[in-house]
Amino acid sequence: MNIRIEYSKLICILHLQGDLDLFSAELLKRQFQLQFNRGLKQLILDMQQVEYIDSMGIGSLLYIFSETKKRNISLHIVGVHGTPRKVIELTRLDRYFPLAESLQEVLDEFDEDGGHEDEWS
C-alpha cells in the first residue's frame, strides 16, 4: 500500500492506494499515530484507490475510528467502493463509520463551515 499525505492547517488527508490487508494495516496505523503526534485535528481517509480490504484492514479502520473518537479528532472516510464497500456494509460498520461518497463532498462541507483553507502541501 502507498499512502500519500496532504496537509492544510486544519486537515490531513491520507490518500490510500492498494490493498488494505494484513501487510498494510500496521503501516496505516503507524501513519495515523505520526499524524496524531503532529497535532492532528481533522483526518480524511481517501479510499478511492483501495480495491481490497481484509479483517486486518477493517481492524485498522476500527482502531483509527476509536482513537479519533477518544481524542476528539474529526474523521471522514471517503471514496469507499467495490469490495471494501461490501465488506464494510456486511459488517454493518457503515452505520458507525463517517462515510462520504467523495473527497470533494467533505471539502465542500469544510468550506461551508469556514474550516478549509486552500494551502495544501
N, CA, C and O atoms as a GROMACS GRO file, in nm:
protein
  484
    1MET      N    1   0.083  -0.118   0.000
    1MET     CA    2   0.000   0.000   0.000
    1MET      C    3   0.088   0.124   0.000
    1MET      O    4   0.192   0.128   0.066
    2ASN      N    5   0.045   0.223  -0.075
    2ASN     CA    6   0.108   0.354  -0.074
    2ASN      C    7   0.015   0.450  -0.003
    2ASN      O    8  -0.107   0.442  -0.016
    3ILE      N    9   0.073   0.542   0.073
    3ILE     CA   10  -0.004   0.645   0.140
    3ILE      C   11   0.056   0.780   0.104
    3ILE      O   12   0.172   0.809   0.137
    4ARG      N   13  -0.023   0.861   0.036
    4ARG     CA   14   0.020   0.997   0.002
    4ARG      C   15  -0.053   1.090   0.099
    4ARG      O   16  -0.173   1.075   0.124
    5ILE      N   17   0.020   1.187   0.152
    5ILE     CA   18  -0.035   1.274   0.256
    5ILE      C   19  -0.043   1.416   0.205
    5ILE      O   20   0.050   1.468   0.143
    6GLU      N   21  -0.158   1.480   0.233
    6GLU     CA   22  -0.178   1.621   0.204
    6GLU      C   23  -0.217   1.690   0.334
    6GLU      O   24  -0.291   1.634   0.415
    7TYR      N   25  -0.168   1.812   0.352
    7TYR     CA   26  -0.198   1.888   0.472
    7TYR      C   27  -0.252   2.025   0.436
    7TYR      O   28  -0.215   2.082   0.334
    8SER      N   29  -0.338   2.076   0.520
    8SER     CA   30  -0.362   2.219   0.531
    8SER      C   31  -0.347   2.248   0.679
    8SER      O   32  -0.310   2.159   0.755
    9LYS      N   33  -0.374   2.367   0.720
    9LYS     CA   34  -0.357   2.398   0.862
    9LYS      C   35  -0.450   2.317   0.949
    9LYS      O   36  -0.418   2.286   1.064
   10LEU      N   37  -0.567   2.280   0.897
   10LEU     CA   38  -0.668   2.215   0.979
   10LEU      C   39  -0.694   2.070   0.943
   10LEU      O   40  -0.751   1.996   1.024
   11ILE      N   41  -0.654   2.028   0.825
   11ILE     CA   42  -0.695   1.898   0.774
   11ILE      C   43  -0.574   1.817   0.728
   11ILE      O   44  -0.480   1.872   0.669
   12CYS      N   45  -0.576   1.686   0.756
   12CYS     CA   46  -0.479   1.593   0.700
   12CYS      C   47  -0.557   1.492   0.617
   12CYS      O   48  -0.653   1.432   0.665
   13ILE      N   49  -0.515   1.474   0.492
   13ILE     CA   50  -0.577   1.374   0.406
   13ILE      C   51  -0.475   1.264   0.380
   13ILE      O   52  -0.364   1.290   0.333
   14LEU      N   53  -0.513   1.141   0.412
   14LEU     CA   54  -0.431   1.024   0.379
   14LEU      C   55  -0.495   0.959   0.257
   14LEU      O   56  -0.602   0.898   0.267
   15HIS      N   57  -0.428   0.970   0.142
   15HIS     CA   58  -0.476   0.907   0.019
   15HIS      C   59  -0.417   0.766   0.015
   15HIS      O   60  -0.296   0.748   0.001
   16LEU      N   61  -0.503   0.666   0.028
   16LEU     CA   62  -0.460   0.527   0.031
   16LEU      C   63  -0.468   0.468  -0.108
   16LEU      O   64  -0.564   0.492  -0.182
   17GLN      N   65  -0.366   0.390  -0.145
   17GLN     CA   66  -0.364   0.325  -0.275
   17GLN      C   67  -0.313   0.183  -0.258
   17GLN      O   68  -0.204   0.161  -0.205
   18GLY      N   69  -0.393   0.086  -0.303
   18GLY     CA   70  -0.354  -0.054  -0.294
   18GLY      C   71  -0.446  -0.129  -0.201
   18GLY      O   72  -0.557  -0.084  -0.173
   19ASP      N   73  -0.401  -0.244  -0.154
   19ASP     CA   74  -0.482  -0.329  -0.067
   19ASP      C   75  -0.462  -0.290   0.079
   19ASP      O   76  -0.351  -0.262   0.123
   20LEU      N   77  -0.573  -0.288   0.152
   20LEU     CA   78  -0.568  -0.264   0.296
   20LEU      C   79  -0.586  -0.400   0.362
   20LEU      O   80  -0.697  -0.446   0.387
   21ASP      N   81  -0.471  -0.463   0.390
   21ASP     CA   82  -0.472  -0.602   0.435
   21ASP      C   83  -0.371  -0.623   0.548
   21ASP      O   84  -0.318  -0.528   0.605
   22LEU      N   85  -0.346  -0.748   0.577
   22LEU     CA   86  -0.253  -0.786   0.683
   22LEU      C   87  -0.121  -0.711   0.673
   22LEU      O   88  -0.065  -0.670   0.775
   23PHE      N   89  -0.070  -0.693   0.552
   23PHE     CA   90   0.061  -0.634   0.533
   23PHE      C   91   0.062  -0.482   0.544
   23PHE      O   92   0.164  -0.423   0.577
   24SER      N   93  -0.052  -0.418   0.516
   24SER     CA   94  -0.053  -0.271   0.515
   24SER      C   95  -0.128  -0.210   0.633
   24SER      O   96  -0.118  -0.090   0.656
   25ALA      N   97  -0.204  -0.289   0.708
   25ALA     CA   98  -0.283  -0.236   0.819
   25ALA      C   99  -0.194  -0.168   0.923
   25ALA      O  100  -0.229  -0.061   0.973
   26GLU      N  101  -0.083  -0.228   0.955
   26GLU     CA  102   0.008  -0.171   1.055
   26GLU      C  103   0.069  -0.041   1.004
   26GLU      O  104   0.088   0.053   1.081
   27LEU      N  105   0.100  -0.034   0.875
   27LEU     CA  106   0.151   0.089   0.814
   27LEU      C  107   0.050   0.202   0.830
   27LEU      O  108   0.087   0.315   0.864
   28LEU      N  109  -0.077   0.174   0.805
   28LEU     CA  110  -0.180   0.276   0.819
   28LEU      C  111  -0.192   0.322   0.964
   28LEU      O  112  -0.205   0.442   0.990
   29LYS      N  113  -0.189   0.230   1.057
   29LYS     CA  114  -0.196   0.267   1.200
   29LYS      C  115  -0.077   0.355   1.240
   29LYS      O  116  -0.094   0.454   1.310
   30ARG      N  117   0.042   0.317   1.194
   30ARG     CA  118   0.162   0.397   1.226
   30ARG      C  119   0.152   0.538   1.167
   30ARG      O  120   0.189   0.636   1.231
   31GLN      N  121   0.102   0.545   1.043
   31GLN     CA  122   0.088   0.676   0.979
   31GLN      C  123  -0.012   0.762   1.056
   31GLN      O  124   0.009   0.882   1.072
   32PHE      N  125  -0.121   0.701   1.103
   32PHE     CA  126  -0.216   0.775   1.185
   32PHE      C  127  -0.149   0.828   1.311
   32PHE      O  128  -0.168   0.944   1.347
   33GLN      N  129  -0.070   0.744   1.378
   33GLN     CA  130   0.000   0.786   1.500
   33GLN      C  131   0.093   0.904   1.473
   33GLN      O  132   0.100   0.998   1.552
   34LEU      N  133   0.164   0.899   1.362
   34LEU     CA  134   0.252   1.010   1.326
   34LEU      C  135   0.174   1.138   1.308
   34LEU      O  136   0.216   1.245   1.354
   35GLN      N  137   0.060   1.129   1.242
   35GLN     CA  138  -0.022   1.248   1.220
   35GLN      C  139  -0.081   1.299   1.350
   35GLN      O  140  -0.088   1.420   1.373
   36PHE      N  141  -0.123   1.206   1.437
   36PHE     CA  142  -0.175   1.247   1.566
   36PHE      C  143  -0.068   1.322   1.646
   36PHE      O  144  -0.097   1.422   1.711
   37ASN      N  145   0.055   1.274   1.640
   37ASN     CA  146   0.164   1.339   1.712
   37ASN      C  147   0.195   1.478   1.659
   37ASN      O  148   0.260   1.558   1.727
   38ARG      N  149   0.149   1.508   1.538
   38ARG     CA  150   0.166   1.642   1.478
   38ARG      C  151   0.055   1.737   1.522
   38ARG      O  152   0.054   1.852   1.480
   39GLY      N  153  -0.037   1.690   1.605
   39GLY     CA  154  -0.147   1.776   1.650
   39GLY      C  155  -0.269   1.769   1.560
   39GLY      O  156  -0.346   1.865   1.552
   40LEU      N  157  -0.286   1.659   1.494
   40LEU     CA  158  -0.397   1.638   1.403
   40LEU      C  159  -0.531   1.671   1.467
   40LEU      O  160  -0.558   1.628   1.579
   41LYS      N  161  -0.615   1.747   1.397
   41LYS     CA  162  -0.750   1.780   1.445
   41LYS      C  163  -0.859   1.725   1.353
   41LYS      O  164  -0.969   1.694   1.399
   42GLN      N  165  -0.829   1.711   1.224
   42GLN     CA  166  -0.925   1.658   1.127
   42GLN      C  167  -0.851   1.565   1.032
   42GLN      O  168  -0.746   1.598   0.979
   43LEU      N  169  -0.909   1.447   1.013
   43LEU     CA  170  -0.847   1.345   0.929
   43LEU      C  171  -0.947   1.297   0.825
   43LEU      O  172  -1.062   1.269   0.855
   44ILE      N  173  -0.899   1.288   0.702
   44ILE     CA  174  -0.978   1.229   0.594
   44ILE      C  175  -0.898   1.111   0.540
   44ILE      O  176  -0.783   1.126   0.501
   45LEU      N  177  -0.961   0.993   0.538
   45LEU     CA  178  -0.903   0.876   0.473
   45LEU      C  179  -0.966   0.864   0.336
   45LEU      O  180  -1.086   0.837   0.325
   46ASP      N  181  -0.888   0.884   0.232
   46ASP     CA  182  -0.937   0.873   0.094
   46ASP      C  183  -0.910   0.732   0.046
   46ASP      O  184  -0.796   0.694   0.021
   47MET      N  185  -1.018   0.653   0.032
   47MET     CA  186  -1.005   0.512  -0.007
   47MET      C  187  -1.047   0.488  -0.152
   47MET      O  188  -1.077   0.374  -0.189
   48GLN      N  189  -1.050   0.592  -0.233
   48GLN     CA  190  -1.090   0.580  -0.372
   48GLN      C  191  -1.007   0.476  -0.448
   48GLN      O  192  -1.059   0.410  -0.538
   49GLN      N  193  -0.880   0.462  -0.413
   49GLN     CA  194  -0.792   0.370  -0.485
   49GLN      C  195  -0.761   0.244  -0.406
   49GLN      O  196  -0.659   0.179  -0.428
   50VAL      N  197  -0.850   0.209  -0.313
   50VAL     CA  198  -0.838   0.084  -0.239
   50VAL      C  199  -0.937  -0.015  -0.300
   50VAL      O  200  -1.057   0.009  -0.302
   51GLU      N  201  -0.884  -0.127  -0.349
   51GLU     CA  202  -0.968  -0.226  -0.417
   51GLU      C  203  -0.997  -0.349  -0.332
   51GLU      O  204  -1.086  -0.427  -0.366
   52TYR      N  205  -0.923  -0.366  -0.222
   52TYR     CA  206  -0.939  -0.487  -0.140
   52TYR      C  207  -0.916  -0.452   0.006
   52TYR      O  208  -0.829  -0.371   0.039
   53ILE      N  209  -0.995  -0.514   0.093
   53ILE     CA  210  -0.975  -0.498   0.237
   53ILE      C  211  -1.003  -0.632   0.304
   53ILE      O  212  -1.097  -0.702   0.267
   54ASP      N  213  -0.921  -0.667   0.403
   54ASP     CA  214  -0.946  -0.790   0.479
   54ASP      C  215  -0.972  -0.754   0.625
   54ASP      O  216  -0.987  -0.636   0.659
   55SER      N  217  -0.978  -0.855   0.710
   55SER     CA  218  -1.013  -0.831   0.851
   55SER      C  219  -0.910  -0.742   0.920
   55SER      O  220  -0.947  -0.663   1.007
   56MET      N  221  -0.784  -0.753   0.884
   56MET     CA  222  -0.682  -0.666   0.944
   56MET      C  223  -0.701  -0.522   0.898
   56MET      O  224  -0.679  -0.428   0.975
   57GLY      N  225  -0.741  -0.504   0.774
   57GLY     CA  226  -0.772  -0.370   0.723
   57GLY      C  227  -0.890  -0.309   0.796
   57GLY      O  228  -0.887  -0.192   0.833
   58ILE      N  229  -0.993  -0.390   0.817
   58ILE     CA  230  -1.109  -0.345   0.895
   58ILE      C  231  -1.064  -0.310   1.036
   58ILE      O  232  -1.107  -0.210   1.094
   59GLY      N  233  -0.977  -0.393   1.092
   59GLY     CA  234  -0.924  -0.366   1.227
   59GLY      C  235  -0.852  -0.233   1.235
   59GLY      O  236  -0.866  -0.160   1.333
   60SER      N  237  -0.775  -0.200   1.132
   60SER     CA  238  -0.703  -0.071   1.133
   60SER      C  239  -0.801   0.045   1.124
   60SER      O  240  -0.780   0.149   1.187
   61LEU      N  241  -0.909   0.030   1.047
   61LEU     CA  242  -1.011   0.135   1.040
   61LEU      C  243  -1.082   0.150   1.174
   61LEU      O  244  -1.110   0.261   1.218
   62LEU      N  245  -1.112   0.037   1.239
   62LEU     CA  246  -1.175   0.042   1.371
   62LEU      C  247  -1.083   0.111   1.473
   62LEU      O  248  -1.129   0.190   1.555
   63TYR      N  249  -0.954   0.081   1.467
   63TYR     CA  250  -0.857   0.144   1.555
   63TYR      C  251  -0.857   0.296   1.535
   63TYR      O  252  -0.866   0.372   1.631
   64ILE      N  253  -0.848   0.339   1.409
   64ILE     CA  254  -0.847   0.482   1.379
   64ILE      C  255  -0.978   0.547   1.422
   64ILE      O  256  -0.977   0.656   1.480
   65PHE      N  257  -1.090   0.481   1.395
   65PHE     CA  258  -1.221   0.533   1.436
   65PHE      C  259  -1.225   0.551   1.587
   65PHE      O  260  -1.268   0.656   1.636
   66SER      N  261  -1.182   0.451   1.661
   66SER     CA  262  -1.184   0.455   1.806
   66SER      C  263  -1.092   0.565   1.861
   66SER      O  264  -1.132   0.641   1.950
   67GLU      N  265  -0.971   0.573   1.807
   67GLU     CA  266  -0.874   0.672   1.855
   67GLU      C  267  -0.918   0.814   1.823
   67GLU      O  268  -0.898   0.905   1.904
   68THR      N  269  -0.978   0.836   1.706
   68THR     CA  270  -1.023   0.971   1.673
   68THR      C  271  -1.138   1.012   1.766
   68THR      O  272  -1.147   1.128   1.807
   69LYS      N  273  -1.225   0.918   1.798
   69LYS     CA  274  -1.334   0.947   1.893
   69LYS      C  275  -1.279   0.987   2.029
   69LYS      O  276  -1.319   1.088   2.086
   70LYS      N  277  -1.185   0.906   2.080
   70LYS     CA  278  -1.126   0.932   2.212
   70LYS      C  279  -1.056   1.068   2.218
   70LYS      O  280  -1.058   1.136   2.320
   71ARG      N  281  -0.995   1.105   2.108
   71ARG     CA  282  -0.911   1.225   2.105
   71ARG      C  283  -0.981   1.346   2.045
   71ARG      O  284  -0.919   1.451   2.023
   72ASN      N  285  -1.110   1.331   2.018
   72ASN     CA  286  -1.190   1.441   1.963
   72ASN      C  287  -1.134   1.493   1.830
   72ASN      O  288  -1.126   1.614   1.807
   73ILE      N  289  -1.096   1.400   1.744
   73ILE     CA  290  -1.048   1.432   1.610
   73ILE      C  291  -1.160   1.401   1.512
   73ILE      O  292  -1.219   1.293   1.517
   74SER      N  293  -1.188   1.494   1.424
   74SER     CA  294  -1.289   1.474   1.322
   74SER      C  295  -1.236   1.375   1.217
   74SER      O  296  -1.125   1.392   1.167
   75LEU      N  297  -1.316   1.273   1.185
   75LEU     CA  298  -1.276   1.171   1.088
   75LEU      C  299  -1.381   1.159   0.978
   75LEU      O  300  -1.501   1.158   1.006
   76HIS      N  301  -1.334   1.150   0.854
   76HIS     CA  302  -1.419   1.118   0.740
   76HIS      C  303  -1.346   1.011   0.658
   76HIS      O  304  -1.225   1.019   0.637
   77ILE      N  305  -1.422   0.912   0.613
   77ILE     CA  306  -1.369   0.808   0.525
   77ILE      C  307  -1.442   0.825   0.392
   77ILE      O  308  -1.564   0.815   0.387
   78VAL      N  309  -1.367   0.851   0.286
   78VAL     CA  310  -1.430   0.885   0.158
   78VAL      C  311  -1.390   0.788   0.047
   78VAL      O  312  -1.285   0.724   0.052
   79GLY      N  313  -1.478   0.779  -0.053
   79GLY     CA  314  -1.449   0.705  -0.175
   79GLY      C  315  -1.449   0.554  -0.161
   79GLY      O  316  -1.388   0.486  -0.243
   80VAL      N  317  -1.514   0.501  -0.059
   80VAL     CA  318  -1.517   0.355  -0.040
   80VAL      C  319  -1.611   0.296  -0.145
   80VAL      O  320  -1.727   0.337  -0.155
   81HIS      N  321  -1.562   0.200  -0.221
   81HIS     CA  322  -1.642   0.141  -0.329
   81HIS      C  323  -1.602  -0.005  -0.347
   81HIS      O  324  -1.507  -0.053  -0.285
   82GLY      N  325  -1.674  -0.075  -0.431
   82GLY     CA  326  -1.641  -0.212  -0.467
   82GLY      C  327  -1.637  -0.305  -0.347
   82GLY      O  328  -1.721  -0.295  -0.257
   83THR      N  329  -1.539  -0.395  -0.347
   83THR     CA  330  -1.526  -0.495  -0.240
   83THR      C  331  -1.512  -0.432  -0.102
   83THR      O  332  -1.579  -0.477  -0.009
   84PRO      N  333  -1.429  -0.328  -0.082
   84PRO     CA  334  -1.422  -0.268   0.050
   84PRO      C  335  -1.558  -0.217   0.100
   84PRO      O  336  -1.591  -0.230   0.218
   85ARG      N  337  -1.636  -0.160   0.010
   85ARG     CA  338  -1.769  -0.110   0.047
   85ARG      C  339  -1.858  -0.226   0.092
   85ARG      O  340  -1.929  -0.216   0.192
   86LYS      N  341  -1.853  -0.336   0.016
   86LYS     CA  342  -1.934  -0.453   0.051
   86LYS      C  343  -1.896  -0.509   0.187
   86LYS      O  344  -1.983  -0.546   0.266
   87VAL      N  345  -1.766  -0.518   0.214
   87VAL     CA  346  -1.718  -0.570   0.342
   87VAL      C  347  -1.766  -0.479   0.456
   87VAL      O  348  -1.812  -0.528   0.559
   88ILE      N  349  -1.754  -0.349   0.439
   88ILE     CA  350  -1.798  -0.255   0.543
   88ILE      C  351  -1.948  -0.265   0.564
   88ILE      O  352  -1.995  -0.257   0.677
   89GLU      N  353  -2.023  -0.282   0.457
   89GLU     CA  354  -2.168  -0.296   0.470
   89GLU      C  355  -2.206  -0.430   0.534
   89GLU      O  356  -2.295  -0.434   0.619
   90LEU      N  357  -2.140  -0.538   0.495
   90LEU     CA  358  -2.170  -0.670   0.552
   90LEU      C  359  -2.141  -0.675   0.702
   90LEU      O  360  -2.212  -0.743   0.777
   91THR      N  361  -2.039  -0.604   0.745
   91THR     CA  362  -2.006  -0.600   0.888
   91THR      C  363  -2.087  -0.493   0.961
   91THR      O  364  -2.073  -0.474   1.082
   92ARG      N  365  -2.170  -0.424   0.887
   92ARG     CA  366  -2.258  -0.317   0.939
   92ARG      C  367  -2.181  -0.199   0.996
   92ARG      O  368  -2.235  -0.120   1.073
   93LEU      N  369  -2.056  -0.187   0.959
   93LEU     CA  370  -1.976  -0.074   1.006
   93LEU      C  371  -2.012   0.056   0.935
   93LEU      O  372  -1.974   0.164   0.980
   94ASP      N  373  -2.086   0.045   0.825
   94ASP     CA  374  -2.133   0.165   0.757
   94ASP      C  375  -2.228   0.246   0.846
   94ASP      O  376  -2.251   0.364   0.820
   95ARG      N  377  -2.281   0.183   0.949
   95ARG     CA  378  -2.368   0.253   1.045
   95ARG      C  379  -2.288   0.336   1.144
   95ARG      O  380  -2.342   0.424   1.211
   96TYR      N  381  -2.158   0.308   1.155
   96TYR     CA  382  -2.073   0.377   1.252
   96TYR      C  383  -1.969   0.466   1.188
   96TYR      O  384  -1.945   0.578   1.232
   97PHE      N  385  -1.906   0.415   1.082
   97PHE     CA  386  -1.801   0.494   1.016
   97PHE      C  387  -1.862   0.618   0.950
   97PHE      O  388  -1.969   0.609   0.890
   98PRO      N  389  -1.794   0.732   0.960
   98PRO     CA  390  -1.840   0.854   0.893
   98PRO      C  391  -1.800   0.850   0.745
   98PRO      O  392  -1.696   0.903   0.707
   99LEU      N  393  -1.883   0.787   0.663
   99LEU     CA  394  -1.854   0.767   0.522
   99LEU      C  395  -1.909   0.881   0.438
   99LEU      O  396  -2.015   0.936   0.467
  100ALA      N  397  -1.835   0.916   0.334
  100ALA     CA  398  -1.880   1.013   0.235
  100ALA      C  399  -1.845   0.958   0.098
  100ALA      O  400  -1.748   0.884   0.082
  101GLU      N  401  -1.923   0.995  -0.001
  101GLU     CA  402  -1.901   0.944  -0.136
  101GLU      C  403  -1.770   0.994  -0.197
  101GLU      O  404  -1.700   0.918  -0.264
  102SER      N  405  -1.739   1.121  -0.174
  102SER     CA  406  -1.620   1.175  -0.239
  102SER      C  407  -1.545   1.271  -0.148
  102SER      O  408  -1.600   1.325  -0.051
  103LEU      N  409  -1.421   1.290  -0.181
  103LEU     CA  410  -1.336   1.385  -0.109
  103LEU      C  411  -1.393   1.525  -0.124
  103LEU      O  412  -1.395   1.602  -0.028
  104GLN      N  413  -1.439   1.558  -0.244
  104GLN     CA  414  -1.492   1.693  -0.268
  104GLN      C  415  -1.613   1.722  -0.181
  104GLN      O  416  -1.631   1.835  -0.136
  105GLU      N  417  -1.696   1.621  -0.157
  105GLU     CA  418  -1.814   1.638  -0.071
  105GLU      C  419  -1.772   1.683   0.069
  105GLU      O  420  -1.833   1.773   0.127
  106VAL      N  421  -1.669   1.622   0.123
  106VAL     CA  422  -1.622   1.656   0.257
  106VAL      C  423  -1.554   1.794   0.256
  106VAL      O  424  -1.577   1.874   0.347
  107LEU      N  425  -1.473   1.821   0.156
  107LEU     CA  426  -1.406   1.951   0.148
  107LEU      C  427  -1.507   2.063   0.132
  107LEU      O  428  -1.488   2.171   0.188
  108ASP      N  429  -1.614   2.040   0.056
  108ASP     CA  430  -1.720   2.140   0.042
  108ASP      C  431  -1.787   2.166   0.176
  108ASP      O  432  -1.823   2.280   0.207
  109GLU      N  433  -1.805   2.061   0.255
  109GLU     CA  434  -1.863   2.076   0.388
  109GLU      C  435  -1.774   2.164   0.476
  109GLU      O  436  -1.823   2.249   0.549
  110PHE      N  437  -1.642   2.143   0.468
  110PHE     CA  438  -1.549   2.226   0.544
  110PHE      C  439  -1.555   2.371   0.495
  110PHE      O  440  -1.549   2.464   0.576
  111ASP      N  441  -1.568   2.390   0.363
  111ASP     CA  442  -1.580   2.526   0.309
  111ASP      C  443  -1.701   2.598   0.367
  111ASP      O  444  -1.693   2.715   0.404
  112GLU      N  445  -1.814   2.527   0.374
  112GLU     CA  446  -1.936   2.586   0.428
  112GLU      C  447  -1.921   2.624   0.574
  112GLU      O  448  -1.978   2.722   0.620
  113ASP      N  449  -1.843   2.546   0.648
  113ASP     CA  450  -1.820   2.573   0.789
  113ASP      C  451  -1.708   2.673   0.812
  113ASP      O  452  -1.679   2.712   0.925
  114GLY      N  453  -1.644   2.714   0.703
  114GLY     CA  454  -1.531   2.807   0.716
  114GLY      C  455  -1.407   2.740   0.767
  114GLY      O  456  -1.316   2.807   0.817
  115GLY      N  457  -1.399   2.607   0.756
  115GLY     CA  458  -1.288   2.536   0.813
  115GLY      C  459  -1.178   2.495   0.718
  115GLY      O  460  -1.076   2.443   0.762
  116HIS      N  461  -1.195   2.515   0.590
  116HIS     CA  462  -1.096   2.470   0.493
  116HIS      C  463  -1.019   2.589   0.439
  116HIS      O  464  -1.077   2.693   0.406
  117GLU      N  465  -0.891   2.572   0.430
  117GLU     CA  466  -0.807   2.673   0.367
  117GLU      C  467  -0.738   2.608   0.250
  117GLU      O  468  -0.708   2.489   0.254
  118ASP      N  469  -0.710   2.684   0.146
  118ASP     CA  470  -0.656   2.629   0.023
  118ASP      C  471  -0.504   2.621   0.025
  118ASP      O  472  -0.442   2.629  -0.081
  119GLU      N  473  -0.444   2.606   0.139
  119GLU     CA  474  -0.300   2.596   0.150
  119GLU      C  475  -0.261   2.450   0.171
  119GLU      O  476  -0.243   2.406   0.284
  120TRP      N  477  -0.248   2.375   0.064
  120TRP     CA  478  -0.215   2.232   0.072
  120TRP      C  479  -0.068   2.212   0.044
  120TRP      O  480  -0.008   2.282  -0.037
  121SER      N  481  -0.012   2.115   0.111
  121SER     CA  482   0.128   2.081   0.085
  121SER      C  483   0.142   1.933   0.068
  121SER      O  484   0.252   1.883   0.045
   0.00000   0.00000   0.00000
